[in-house]
Amino acid sequence: MKGYVGRVLATGLLVGALAACSPPTAPAPSTSGPPTMAPWVPTQTIVVAPMSDDEAMELRAEGLAEAAKLQGITDPPDVALIRWTSWDDVGSVVSACLRDAGFSAIGAGTIIMNPGGIPPSQASAYDLAEYVCNAEYTVHPKYAVPMTADQWGMLYDYDTQWEAACVAGYGVTASAPPTRETFIAESLQKGVAPWDPWGEAQFAFSSSSDKMVSMTQACPPWPPSQYMWG
């Protein structure tokens, strides 16, 4: 399910990688993909409180320190930020960085996958490469700020108006959504969306990295960042 840290495996503000796992029972996905769909455009505008550059860099430093601790990197390198990433592009950007470092990562949206997993002999090297790539292309800290009622409402509109239809094109029928009011209230209370058509669809594709990335490219788990976060 979606929370304000994203439909993504994350360490602090940093994107992590999906490892191979045994998915729960799910409907067989389609390989043809969704029909051609016009881009989703919201009917309202959201105003988000700005974050200063100094605050963003301070939060980045805190996130990197936490990531190094969790990954067991005792002497993390000092890595300069190349540019901020968003939930639109972090998966593709960081996975490309990991491929440049010699790993077979693929990604889209907010996900990164490593087909076949990471051999134990390369685990430490991968952790360091992941740390460096996330440091060079850190997700902007504004995405870790708890979402407002307006943002949760926009997410509901996106999921009901567009996302559910998109994943249906891959052969996955999402469960019935709650009311908009219930969705917003529960999301604000728990910090996690109570209904998530992309999250339901990912189970149908989690055994295939290529299909998972293809589905995420076609059906992004979040509305375009410029609408949700400015």
C-alpha positions, 0 to 999 in steps of 0.5 A: 500500500502507498504511504507518504514514503511512497510505493517504494522500498526506501531507506530514509529518503533513499530508494532501495532495491527489490529482491527476488521473493515468492509472490502471493497468489495473483491473477495471471497478468496480460502481456499485451499491456493497457490500451492507449490512454490519454495522460491524467490531468487533475481538475484542481491545483495543490499548493505545497509549502516550499522547502528551502535548499538548506533544509533539503540538504540537511535532510539529505545528510540525515537520510544518507547517514541513516542509510549508511548505518542500515547498510553497514557502511562504516566509512561512507564516502562523501558523495556530491549531489548530482541532481535531485530526483523525483518519484517520476524518475528515481527508479530509472535514474538510480538503476542506470547508475547501478548498471554503470557500476556493474550490476544488472538493475532495472527500474521505473517510477519508484522501483528498482529490481535486480533480476536474479538477486545479488550474489552474497559475494557481491552484497557489500559492493552492491550496498556501497554502489546503491549508497553512492547512486542514491547519494548522487541522485537523491529523492528530494526530501519533500516526498518524505513530508507527510501528505496533506488531505488535498494530496491524498484526495488527488491520489484518490482521483488519480487511482480511481480515474486512471490507475485502476483502468491502466492496470486493468489493461494488464489483466488485473482488476483492482478491488472496489475503492472506498469512498473518497472521504474514507480514503482521505481520512484513513490515509491521514490517520495511518500515513498509508493509503487503504486502497492501492490498485498499483499495489494490487497489480504488482503481485501479478508481476513480482515474479518477472522483473521485466514485466514489473518494470514495464507495468510501472512505466505504463501505469506509474504508481503516483500522479505526475510529481508536478501536480502532487508536489509542485 
